[in-house]
Amino acid sequence: MARRIATIVLGVLVLGAVAGVFYLTNTDNASIWYVRVDDAAAQRKDDGDEEVWEYTLDAYDEHGGHRQLAFTASKRLRDGAYLKLGYMPVREVVSWEEVQPDQVPDAARERLA
């Protein structure tokens, strides 16, 4: 009986671990945040032969919720550009892309202006 319970518990733990790995590696689960690039927040980091820029910016979601997010880029980003960030717990910012101001939800755009 104890062996059967141990097998069931182990099976549940393995399934939970597999589900957790899938969740953390699937960027479709990322929450969306919006930022406006501020040149003053850009810090150049030397990473060997590569040029890396690090940004820490105020980010807003579609409802106007606030969070400060840090991310890196392989080039200096255009000052004043609006970015759409994909954010996941543990992994932090997993993607970013430049968007037009009219693609930013009103609540976020008002706070970024």
C-alpha positions as CSV (number, residue, x, y, z in Angstrom):
1,M,0.0,0.0,0.0
2,A,2.8,2.4,0.9
3,R,4.6,1.6,-2.3
4,R,1.4,2.4,-4.3
5,I,1.1,5.8,-2.6
6,A,4.7,6.6,-3.2
7,T,4.3,5.8,-6.9
8,I,1.2,8.0,-7.1
9,V,3.0,10.9,-5.4
10,L,6.1,10.5,-7.6
11,G,3.9,10.5,-10.7
12,V,2.1,13.7,-9.6
13,L,5.5,15.4,-8.9
14,V,6.8,14.4,-12.3
15,L,3.7,15.6,-14.1
16,G,3.9,18.9,-12.1
17,A,7.5,19.3,-13.1
18,V,6.8,18.7,-16.8
19,A,3.9,21.2,-16.7
20,G,6.1,23.8,-15.0
21,V,8.8,23.4,-17.6
22,F,6.3,23.7,-20.4
23,Y,4.8,26.8,-18.8
24,L,8.2,28.5,-18.3
25,T,9.4,27.7,-21.8
26,N,6.2,28.6,-23.7
27,T,6.4,32.4,-24.3
28,D,2.8,32.4,-25.4
29,N,2.0,32.6,-21.7
30,A,3.9,35.9,-21.3
31,S,2.0,38.9,-20.0
32,I,2.2,42.0,-22.2
33,W,3.6,45.3,-20.9
34,Y,4.4,48.6,-22.8
35,V,7.3,51.0,-22.3
36,R,8.6,54.1,-23.9
37,V,12.4,54.1,-24.5
38,D,14.2,56.8,-22.6
39,D,17.8,57.3,-23.7
40,A,18.8,58.4,-20.2
41,A,17.9,54.9,-19.0
42,A,20.3,53.2,-21.5
43,Q,23.5,51.7,-20.1
44,R,26.1,50.2,-22.3
45,K,27.4,46.8,-21.1
46,D,30.5,45.3,-22.7
47,D,30.0,41.6,-23.3
48,G,33.2,40.5,-25.0
49,D,33.0,41.5,-28.7
50,E,29.2,42.2,-28.6
51,E,27.6,45.6,-27.8
52,V,24.8,45.2,-25.3
53,W,22.5,47.9,-24.0
54,E,20.6,47.5,-20.8
55,Y,17.3,49.3,-20.0
56,T,15.3,49.6,-16.8
57,L,12.0,51.4,-17.6
58,D,8.6,51.9,-16.2
59,A,6.1,49.5,-17.9
60,Y,2.3,49.6,-18.0
61,D,-0.2,46.9,-18.9
62,E,-3.4,47.3,-20.8
63,H,-5.2,48.3,-17.6
64,G,-2.6,50.8,-16.5
65,G,-1.0,48.6,-14.0
66,H,2.7,49.6,-13.3
67,R,5.9,47.6,-13.0
68,Q,9.5,48.4,-13.5
69,L,11.1,46.1,-16.0
70,A,14.8,45.6,-17.0
71,F,15.8,44.1,-20.4
72,T,18.8,44.1,-22.8
73,A,19.1,44.8,-26.5
74,S,21.9,44.2,-28.9
75,K,21.6,47.7,-30.2
76,R,20.8,51.2,-28.9
77,L,17.0,51.7,-29.1
78,R,15.4,54.8,-30.6
79,D,14.7,57.4,-28.0
80,G,10.9,57.8,-27.5
81,A,10.1,54.5,-29.3
82,Y,7.2,52.5,-27.8
83,L,7.9,48.8,-27.1
84,K,5.7,45.9,-26.4
85,L,7.4,43.6,-23.9
86,G,6.6,39.9,-23.1
87,Y,7.1,39.3,-19.4
88,M,7.2,36.0,-17.5
89,P,7.8,35.4,-13.8
90,V,11.2,33.9,-13.2
91,R,12.4,34.5,-16.8
92,E,11.5,38.2,-16.7
93,V,11.4,39.9,-20.2
94,V,11.3,37.2,-22.8
95,S,10.6,39.4,-25.9
96,W,10.3,42.9,-27.1
97,E,9.2,44.6,-30.3
98,E,8.7,48.2,-31.4
99,V,5.1,49.2,-31.9
100,Q,3.4,52.4,-33.1
101,P,1.8,54.6,-30.5
102,D,-1.7,53.8,-31.8
103,Q,-1.0,50.1,-31.0
104,V,-0.5,50.8,-27.3
105,P,-3.7,50.5,-25.2
106,D,-5.1,53.9,-24.1
107,A,-4.5,53.3,-20.3
108,A,-0.8,52.5,-20.9
109,R,-0.3,55.2,-23.5
110,E,-1.6,57.9,-21.2
111,R,0.9,56.9,-18.5
112,L,3.8,56.7,-20.9
113,A,3.2,60.1,-22.5
